Amino acid sequence: MIRAEGVEATEFPELANQFNVRGVPQTVINAGMGTVVGAVPEKNLLAEIKRAVN
């Protein structure tokens, strides 16, 4: 099961600081266990998800 949320970093600076947002878009996986910055190919995102959950 996957849950996703979109957050506007400029509207929630505390949350952006908590997850060290340094680029947009930034995907944070499992509360920071994995991170992808920028638009990446699907295979790269999937690889980071797999790495973060293992």
SULGI-V551485 format. One line per field, one symbol per residue. phi: phi as a letter, one per 20 degrees, with the letter a starting at -180 (. if undefined). A space follows every 50 residues. Layout:
BEGIN
phi: ???
END
This chain:
BEGIN
phi: .ccccdcegfecfffffgdlfcacfcdddllofbbcdnecfgffffffff ffee
END
